[in-house]
């Protein structure tokens, strides 16, 4: 088998790859069925939502479910645009700060020498085992003590600690030769210049992966709106969509609204991963080199 047939993500098609396509194509179609269902379900009229036997594909597509969704928000005290603004702003800040803190921390743990470095990395590794619900009460107590309860920072600060992001970026930075860092130090480069001019460009794919993971974690998060915030104007879009389907009081309308809400929450994740999947796959492939 030639090298081009076994290399990761080859640029040219070769007939010997047909056997892989025969296996992967049916699997790809099967894996895409939930996406096709979510899109079709959101555009189904009431007659098709409750049809028996259930229909997988929509026949008479309609925007009625989306109209009902926005009508519910118009009748409430807080417009839907406020929830969208909160979600976009909070998600943007979480992604930016998470990428920055993960990369800076990984650089320090990977290339700098200081007392307690090994212990700090072990703590981060142990943190990978904790599920969010296990730390909900400590997070609440810390947020109250910090005085950020009922503020926008109650959404952001708890999400900035991403152990898997720090672990992934550090693995990439460990692969950068120490001789390259030593040469930069000899040339008079400071730690900040080494971090910005050398380490960040060489770990770009890992940083993109961390950004995608941070976006997925923050965009769908309802923990802060449920526990750390009491003001309705500070809550986010996923919290509003979850409560809307429970409080509409109309089971028929709630089903259609829930379908439309699911599509709205799903699309940003899908679009971002679609455009950045090459970087994510590249980082996953390279993370196992060392």
C-alpha positions in Angstrom: 0.0 0.0 0.0 1.4 3.4 -0.9 2.0 6.0 1.7 -0.7 8.3 0.2 -3.2 5.6 1.0 -2.4 5.4 4.7 -1.6 9.0 5.5 -4.1 11.0 7.5 -6.6 13.0 5.4 -5.0 12.4 2.0 -5.5 15.2 -0.6 -6.1 13.0 -3.6 -8.5 10.1 -4.2 -7.2 6.7 -5.1 -9.2 3.6 -6.2 -7.6 1.6 -3.4 -9.6 3.7 -0.9 -12.9 2.3 -2.2 -12.9 -0.4 0.4 -12.8 2.2 3.1 -15.6 4.2 1.5 -17.8 1.0 1.3 -17.5 0.8 5.1 -17.6 4.4 6.0 -20.4 5.6 3.7 -23.2 3.5 5.2 -21.9 4.4 8.7 -21.9 8.1 7.8 -25.4 8.0 6.6 -26.5 6.2 9.8 -24.7 8.7 12.0 -26.3 11.7 10.1 -29.8 10.4 10.7 -30.3 12.3 14.0 -29.3 15.5 12.3 -31.8 14.9 9.5 -34.5 14.1 12.0 -33.9 17.3 14.1 -34.1 19.5 11.0 -37.2 17.8 9.7 -38.9 17.6 13.1 -38.7 21.4 13.6 -40.6 22.1 10.3 -43.4 19.6 10.8 -47.0 20.9 11.2 -49.1 19.6 14.1 -50.7 16.9 12.0 -47.3 15.4 11.3 -45.9 15.9 14.8 -48.5 13.6 16.2 -49.0 11.3 13.2 -49.1 7.6 13.7 -47.0 5.8 12.6 -44.4 8.6 13.2 -42.9 10.2 10.1 -39.1 10.6 9.8 -39.2 13.2 7.0 -41.5 16.2 6.8 -44.0 16.4 4.0 -45.7 19.8 4.4 -42.9 21.9 5.8 -44.0 25.0 7.8 -42.5 27.8 9.9 -45.5 27.7 12.4 -43.3 26.2 15.2 -40.8 29.1 14.9 -43.7 31.6 14.8 -45.1 30.2 18.0 -41.7 30.2 19.7 -41.2 33.9 19.0 -44.8 34.7 19.9 -44.3 33.2 23.4 -41.2 35.3 23.9 -43.1 38.5 22.8 -45.8 37.8 25.4 -43.3 37.5 28.2 -41.7 40.3 30.1 -38.2 39.7 28.7 -37.8 39.6 24.9 -36.1 36.6 23.3 -33.5 39.0 21.9 -32.2 39.6 25.4 -31.7 35.9 26.0 -29.9 35.6 22.7 -27.7 38.6 23.5 -26.8 37.1 26.9 -25.9 33.7 25.4 -23.8 35.2 22.6 -21.9 37.6 24.9 -21.3 35.0 27.6 -20.2 32.3 25.2 -17.8 34.6 23.4 -16.2 35.7 26.7 -15.9 32.1 27.9 -14.3 30.9 24.6 -11.8 33.8 24.6 -10.8 33.5 28.3 -10.7 29.7 28.2 -8.4 29.6 25.3 -6.1 32.2 26.9 -6.0 30.7 30.3 -5.6 27.1 29.0 -2.7 28.2 26.7 -0.9 30.3 29.3 -1.2 27.6 31.9 -0.1 24.9 29.5 3.0 27.0 28.5 4.0 27.4 32.2 3.5 23.7 33.0 5.3 22.5 29.8 8.2 24.9 29.3 8.8 26.8 32.6 10.5 25.5 35.7 9.0 26.4 39.1 8.3 24.8 42.4 5.1 22.8 42.6 4.7 22.4 38.8 4.3 18.6 39.0 1.7 18.9 41.8 -0.3 21.5 39.9 -0.5 19.3 36.8 -1.5 16.3 38.9 -4.4 18.4 40.4 -5.5 19.2 36.8 -5.4 15.5 35.9 -7.4 14.6 38.9 -10.0 17.3 38.0 -10.7 15.4 34.8 -12.5 12.8 36.9 -15.1 15.3 38.4 -18.5 15.7 36.8 -20.1 19.2 36.9 -22.9 18.2 39.3 -20.3 17.0 41.8 -18.9 20.5 42.2 -22.1 22.5 41.9 -22.4 23.3 45.7 -18.7 24.3 46.0 -19.1 26.5 43.0 -22.2 28.1 44.5 -20.4 28.9 47.8 -17.4 30.3 46.0 -19.5 32.5 43.7 -21.4 33.9 46.8 -18.2 34.6 48.6 -16.7 36.3 45.6 -19.8 38.6 45.4 -20.6 37.8 41.8 -24.0 36.1 42.5 -26.6 37.5 40.2 -24.1 39.0 37.8 -22.9 38.1 34.3 -19.6 36.8 35.8 -21.5 34.0 37.6 -22.0 32.5 34.1 -18.4 33.0 33.0 -16.0 32.4 35.8 -17.1 28.8 36.7 -16.7 27.8 33.0 -13.1 29.1 32.7 -11.6 26.0 34.4 -11.4 23.4 31.7 -9.0 20.6 32.7 -9.3 18.8 29.4 -8.4 21.9 27.5 -5.3 22.5 29.6 -4.3 18.8 29.3 -4.7 18.9 25.5 -2.7 22.1 24.9 0.0 20.9 27.3 0.4 17.7 25.3 0.9 19.7 22.2 3.4 22.1 23.8 5.4 19.1 25.2 6.1 18.2 21.5 7.8 21.5 20.8 11.6 20.9 21.1 13.2 22.5 24.2 16.1 23.5 21.9 13.8 25.9 20.1 12.9 27.6 23.3 16.6 27.7 24.4 17.5 29.3 21.1 14.8 32.0 21.5 16.1 32.7 25.1 19.7 33.1 23.7 18.4 35.6 21.2 16.9 37.6 24.1 13.2 36.6 23.8 11.1 37.0 26.9 8.7 34.3 28.1 5.7 36.3 26.8 7.4 36.6 23.4 8.1 32.9 23.3 4.5 32.2 24.2 3.0 34.5 21.6 5.5 34.1 18.7 6.4 30.4 19.0 4.1 28.4 21.1 0.7 29.8 20.0 1.4 29.3 16.2 2.7 25.8 16.8 -0.3 24.7 18.8 -3.0 26.4 16.7 -5.0 23.2 16.0 -5.1 22.4 19.8 -6.3 25.9 20.6 -9.1 25.6 18.0 -10.2 22.3 19.6 -10.3 24.0 23.0 -12.3 26.8 21.5 -14.8 24.3 20.1 -15.1 22.4 23.3 -15.5 25.6 25.3 -18.2 26.8 22.9 -20.2 23.6 23.1 -19.9 23.5 26.9 -21.0 27.2 27.4 -23.7 27.4 24.6 -25.8 24.6 26.0 -25.1 25.3 29.7 -28.1 26.0 32.0 -26.4 25.5 35.3 -25.6 29.2 36.0 -29.1 30.3 35.0 -30.6 27.7 37.3 -28.3 28.0 40.4 -26.2 31.2 40.2 -28.6 33.8 38.8 -32.1 34.9 40.0 -32.6 37.8 37.7 -34.6 36.8 34.6 -32.8 39.4 32.4 -29.4 37.7 33.1 -30.5 34.2 32.1 -29.5 32.6 28.8 -31.2 31.2 25.7 -31.0 27.5 26.6 -32.6 28.1 30.0 -35.4 30.1 28.4 -36.0 27.5 25.8 -36.1 24.7 28.4 -38.5 26.5 30.6 -40.7 27.7 27.7 -41.7 24.2 26.7 -42.6 23.4 30.3 -44.7 26.6 31.0 -46.5 27.1 27.7 -49.5 25.1 29.0 -50.3 23.7 25.6 -49.0 20.2 24.9 -49.6 20.5 21.2 -47.8 23.8 20.9 -45.1 22.8 23.3 -44.1 19.9 21.1 -43.6 22.1 18.1 -41.9 24.8 20.1 -39.6 22.3 21.6 -38.7 21.0 18.1 -37.9 24.5 16.9 -36.0 25.3 20.0 -33.9 22.2 19.6 -32.9 23.2 16.1 -32.0 26.7 17.1 -29.7 25.4 19.9 -28.2 22.7 17.7 -27.3 24.7 14.6 -24.5 26.9 16.0 -22.7 23.8 17.4 -23.1 22.0 14.0 -21.9 25.0 11.9 -18.9 25.7 14.1 -17.8 22.1 14.1 -18.4 21.8 10.3 -16.0 24.7 9.6 -13.4 23.7 12.2 -13.5 19.9 12.0 -10.2 19.7 10.1 -8.4 21.4 13.0 -10.2 19.3 15.6 -9.3 16.1 13.8 -5.7 17.2 13.3 -5.3 17.9 17.0 -6.9 14.6 18.0 -4.6 12.7 15.7 -1.4 14.6 16.9 -2.3 14.3 20.6 -1.5 10.6 20.6 2.0 11.0 19.1 3.7 11.4 22.4 
